[in-house]
């Protein structure tokens, strides 16, 4: 069955599927992931198996999580070393995967754009069970994950993600590498959990709250956007310029502010 016929048979427009079809990009992705025979690898959203088939030829076992029952049950049921879960990755209990292996997880996926951010945030809670993640994101989302202070893309997602992970840009992927073609470029990103956090945070929920509050009024100076939490003297006491805007503060400074609130 050629790619067009396979697409027409399996495609579900409600799931926002864009199937990877470019053999050169597939090889480049696999080379970047560098799977080893005894890796405990989990693929989320395998699509038509562009990565699944070549990777399962390397691994002793591959775990696949597929939301679409039609895809999961038809494409991979003949692969002895592929364990398929027909499940929603946003609800999947990754802690339970330890019954299949005592190793930490290497995770890969070409994610539908409409769930990519939600899934990444969901995976924060499992970060201590993960070795690395290789995900394809919409380029705009990848730019936010990688963003540094003082840039337009820098925001809440940048800060919280970089608290949990070291984020590495690998390469961009043209719409021509997918069928059907998306309207935007994709980016392959590697995320490596921070085993020792760069900055200590007493309560991650407070860090999340402060960043959301600051960036909800990102053009205002923090003496105004965070005025319900800190007065000018308090900010200056901790060497934070009250005239800065949300995008100017570093991860370290947001961690400091969250710990001050937690102490209070």
Backbone torsions as a table, in degrees:
resi	resn	phi	psi	omega
1	UNK	NA	124.0	-179.9
2	UNK	-76.1	171.4	-172.2
3	UNK	-63.2	-34.6	-179.4
4	UNK	-67.3	-44.8	179.6
5	UNK	-66.9	-40.8	177.4
6	UNK	-61.4	-44.3	179.0
7	UNK	-60.0	-47.1	-177.3
8	UNK	-63.9	-30.8	-179.7
9	UNK	-76.2	-41.7	-172.2
10	UNK	-98.7	-18.6	-170.3
11	UNK	-62.7	134.0	175.7
12	UNK	-127.2	105.0	-173.7
13	UNK	-60.6	-26.7	-178.5
14	UNK	-68.6	-20.7	-176.0
15	UNK	-95.0	-0.8	177.2
16	UNK	62.4	39.6	-175.1
17	UNK	-80.0	133.9	169.9
18	UNK	-131.8	108.0	-171.9
19	UNK	-83.5	132.8	179.4
20	UNK	-74.5	127.4	-174.6
21	UNK	-129.8	-7.4	-174.0
22	UNK	-84.9	110.8	-175.1
23	UNK	-63.2	-34.8	179.4
24	UNK	-67.4	-40.7	177.9
25	UNK	-68.9	-38.9	177.1
26	UNK	-58.7	-47.0	178.2
27	UNK	-62.0	-39.0	-179.1
28	UNK	-67.2	-38.9	178.3
29	UNK	-65.0	-48.0	-179.2
30	UNK	-62.4	-39.3	177.0
31	UNK	-62.5	-37.7	179.1
32	UNK	-69.0	-38.8	179.5
33	UNK	-71.6	-39.0	179.1
34	UNK	55.1	60.9	-179.7
35	UNK	-68.3	143.9	176.8
36	UNK	-115.7	154.0	-170.8
37	UNK	-49.6	-43.1	-173.2
38	UNK	-101.9	15.6	172.8
39	UNK	-63.6	144.3	172.1
40	UNK	-95.8	97.8	-170.7
41	UNK	-113.4	139.0	178.6
42	UNK	-122.4	125.6	175.8
43	UNK	-106.9	129.0	178.5
44	UNK	-105.4	125.8	179.3
45	UNK	67.9	65.6	-175.0
46	UNK	-72.4	-13.0	179.3
47	UNK	61.1	-128.6	-179.7
48	UNK	-89.1	7.7	174.8
49	UNK	89.0	22.0	-178.6
50	UNK	-57.2	-38.8	176.3
51	UNK	-95.4	-31.4	-174.8
52	UNK	-59.0	-50.9	-174.9
53	UNK	-64.4	-50.0	178.9
54	UNK	-66.6	-34.2	-178.8
55	UNK	-73.0	-37.7	-179.3
56	UNK	-69.6	-15.4	173.4
57	UNK	-75.5	-15.2	179.7
58	UNK	-98.7	-40.8	-172.3
59	UNK	-85.4	152.0	171.7
60	UNK	-70.7	-37.9	176.3
61	UNK	-149.9	141.3	176.8
62	UNK	-126.1	132.4	175.0
63	UNK	-99.7	131.1	-178.1
64	UNK	-121.3	133.3	175.5
65	UNK	-116.2	115.5	-176.4
66	UNK	-128.1	127.1	-179.8
67	UNK	-74.6	-36.3	-175.6
68	UNK	-81.2	111.1	-176.5
69	UNK	-61.3	-35.9	-178.9
70	UNK	-62.3	-44.6	178.4
71	UNK	-67.5	-51.2	-173.9
72	UNK	-63.1	-37.3	-175.5
73	UNK	-85.6	-26.2	-175.6
74	UNK	-90.4	-40.8	-168.7
75	UNK	-83.4	-33.0	-168.0
76	UNK	-116.8	7.5	-176.1
77	UNK	-72.7	-11.1	179.3
78	UNK	-99.3	6.4	-178.9
79	UNK	-101.4	110.7	-173.5
80	UNK	-65.8	-29.1	-176.1
81	UNK	-101.3	18.4	176.8
82	UNK	-116.6	120.6	176.4
83	UNK	-98.5	117.3	-174.7
84	UNK	-103.9	128.7	170.7
85	UNK	-111.0	119.3	173.2
86	UNK	-86.7	99.0	-170.4
87	UNK	-158.5	163.0	174.8
88	UNK	-88.1	116.2	-177.6
89	UNK	-60.4	-24.7	179.8
90	UNK	-74.2	-8.5	178.8
91	UNK	-123.6	0.2	-173.4
92	UNK	-73.3	137.1	178.7
93	UNK	-90.9	95.2	-176.9
94	UNK	-70.1	-18.7	175.9
95	UNK	-63.4	-32.7	-177.8
96	UNK	-69.8	-17.0	180.0
97	UNK	-66.7	-14.6	-179.9
98	UNK	-64.0	-17.1	177.6
99	UNK	-72.8	-17.1	177.4
100	UNK	-92.5	-20.8	179.4
101	UNK	-161.9	147.5	175.4
102	UNK	-90.4	4.3	179.9
103	UNK	-89.3	159.6	173.2
104	UNK	-77.0	161.0	-169.7
105	UNK	-89.9	138.5	163.3
106	UNK	-105.3	125.4	-170.5
107	UNK	-117.0	136.8	178.0
108	UNK	-133.9	158.6	176.8
109	UNK	178.0	142.6	168.1
110	UNK	-103.9	96.6	-167.2
111	UNK	-89.6	141.9	168.1
112	UNK	-57.3	135.9	-175.7
113	UNK	-57.4	-31.3	-173.1
114	UNK	-74.9	-9.8	178.0
115	UNK	-120.5	-3.0	-169.1
116	UNK	-60.0	-46.1	-178.2
117	UNK	-69.2	-43.9	179.8
118	UNK	-60.6	-40.4	-179.6
119	UNK	-67.8	-43.1	179.7
120	UNK	-59.9	-45.1	178.9
121	UNK	-62.9	-39.3	177.4
122	UNK	-61.8	-35.3	-177.1
123	UNK	-75.6	-12.8	178.6
124	UNK	-53.5	-40.1	-175.3
125	UNK	-68.4	-17.5	-179.3
126	UNK	-104.6	11.3	-170.7
127	UNK	-59.6	-29.9	-179.5
128	UNK	-75.9	-6.4	176.9
129	UNK	-101.1	1.8	-171.3
130	UNK	-114.4	137.4	172.5
131	UNK	-84.2	-52.8	177.6
132	UNK	-158.6	164.9	178.7
133	UNK	-130.5	132.9	170.9
134	UNK	-121.1	105.5	-179.0
135	UNK	-121.6	146.0	169.5
136	UNK	-95.8	121.7	178.3
137	UNK	-114.5	157.8	165.6
138	UNK	-56.0	136.6	-173.4
139	UNK	-53.6	-38.8	-179.3
140	UNK	-62.2	-38.6	177.9
141	UNK	-68.8	-43.8	178.0
142	UNK	-59.0	-39.6	178.1
143	UNK	-60.7	-36.5	178.5
144	UNK	-70.1	-38.1	179.4
145	UNK	-64.3	-35.3	-174.4
146	UNK	-91.3	-10.7	-168.6
147	UNK	-62.0	147.5	177.2
148	UNK	-111.2	161.7	179.6
149	UNK	-54.5	144.7	177.6
150	UNK	88.4	2.5	179.1
151	UNK	-111.1	159.0	-175.9
152	UNK	-63.8	-34.7	-175.7
153	UNK	-79.8	-13.3	-176.2
154	UNK	-69.4	131.1	-179.3
155	UNK	-168.0	-160.3	-177.0
156	UNK	-56.6	-44.8	-177.6
157	UNK	-63.1	-40.1	178.0
158	UNK	-58.1	-48.9	-172.7
159	UNK	-67.1	-50.0	-176.4
160	UNK	-68.0	-40.4	178.6
161	UNK	-63.4	-44.3	-177.9
162	UNK	-72.9	-16.5	171.2
163	UNK	-68.8	-41.0	-177.1
164	UNK	-88.0	-32.7	-169.9
165	UNK	-133.2	151.4	161.4
166	UNK	-86.1	125.4	-173.8
167	UNK	-107.8	128.5	-178.2
168	UNK	-125.2	128.4	172.4
169	UNK	-77.5	133.5	177.8
170	UNK	-107.9	-58.8	174.4
171	UNK	-169.8	159.8	177.1
172	UNK	-89.9	154.6	-177.2
173	UNK	-128.8	126.3	-177.4
174	UNK	-69.6	150.2	173.5
175	UNK	-56.6	-26.4	-179.4
176	UNK	-64.6	-14.2	-178.8
177	UNK	-83.8	-0.8	-176.4
178	UNK	-123.7	157.3	172.6
179	UNK	-137.0	121.8	-5.2
180	UNK	-69.4	161.9	-178.6
181	UNK	-71.3	128.0	171.2
182	UNK	-74.1	170.2	-178.8
183	UNK	-89.1	-1.4	-174.5
184	UNK	-135.5	163.4	173.1
185	UNK	-76.4	154.6	172.9
186	UNK	-111.3	164.7	177.7
187	UNK	-137.0	131.8	173.0
188	UNK	-86.3	125.6	-176.8
189	UNK	-123.3	139.8	172.8
190	UNK	-105.9	131.2	177.3
191	UNK	-120.6	125.9	-179.5
192	UNK	-118.8	119.7	-178.5
193	UNK	-58.5	140.7	175.9
194	UNK	-81.1	104.4	-179.4
195	UNK	-64.1	-40.5	171.4
196	UNK	-114.1	115.3	-176.3
197	UNK	-61.8	140.7	-179.1
198	UNK	-61.7	-37.1	-178.2
199	UNK	-136.9	134.7	-177.4
200	UNK	-75.2	135.1	175.8
201	UNK	-129.7	126.2	-178.2
202	UNK	-72.7	-33.9	-176.7
203	UNK	-146.1	108.6	-177.2
204	UNK	-63.9	-27.9	179.2
205	UNK	-66.3	-34.6	177.4
206	UNK	-71.0	-39.7	176.1
207	UNK	-59.0	-44.6	178.9
208	UNK	-62.8	-42.6	-179.2
209	UNK	-63.4	-45.6	-178.2
210	UNK	-64.0	-42.8	-179.6
211	UNK	-65.9	-40.7	178.5
212	UNK	-63.8	-40.8	179.3
213	UNK	-63.7	-44.7	-178.6
214	UNK	-65.0	-45.7	-175.0
215	UNK	-81.3	-11.3	173.9
216	UNK	-68.7	-18.4	175.8
217	UNK	-133.3	56.4	-166.8
218	UNK	-64.7	-20.6	179.2
219	UNK	-85.9	-11.5	178.0
220	UNK	-84.4	153.1	173.2
221	UNK	-69.9	150.2	-174.2
222	UNK	-66.5	-21.8	176.1
223	UNK	-63.4	-21.3	177.0
224	UNK	-98.9	-48.1	-176.2
225	UNK	-67.9	-28.7	179.7
226	UNK	-109.7	20.2	-175.4
227	UNK	-64.0	-24.5	179.0
228	UNK	-73.3	-13.9	-177.7
229	UNK	-113.1	-35.2	-174.6
230	UNK	-137.1	138.6	169.6
231	UNK	-92.6	173.8	-175.7
232	UNK	-59.7	-42.0	-178.9
233	UNK	-61.7	-39.1	-179.7
234	UNK	-65.5	-41.4	178.3
235	UNK	-63.9	-45.2	-178.8
236	UNK	-67.0	-32.2	179.3
237	UNK	-58.8	-33.6	-178.9
238	UNK	-103.7	25.8	173.4
239	UNK	58.7	35.0	175.6
240	UNK	-111.1	119.7	-177.6
241	UNK	-67.0	116.3	-177.2
242	UNK	-66.9	-12.5	-179.8
243	UNK	-90.1	-0.2	175.2
244	UNK	-73.2	159.3	174.3
245	UNK	-104.2	168.4	-174.6
246	UNK	-52.0	-42.0	-175.3
247	UNK	-73.1	-8.5	-178.2
248	UNK	-91.2	-16.0	-177.0
249	UNK	-84.3	140.6	179.8
250	UNK	-83.5	167.8	173.7
251	UNK	-56.0	-43.1	-180.0
252	UNK	-59.1	-41.9	-179.2
253	UNK	-68.9	-38.5	176.7
254	UNK	-66.8	-36.6	176.4
255	UNK	-64.3	-41.1	178.1
256	UNK	-60.9	-46.9	-179.8
257	UNK	-62.8	-40.2	-179.6
258	UNK	-65.9	-36.3	179.6
259	UNK	-70.7	-32.3	176.0
260	UNK	-63.1	-45.5	179.1
261	UNK	-63.2	-43.2	-179.4
262	UNK	-61.7	-37.2	179.2
263	UNK	-66.4	-39.7	178.7
264	UNK	-62.5	NA	NA
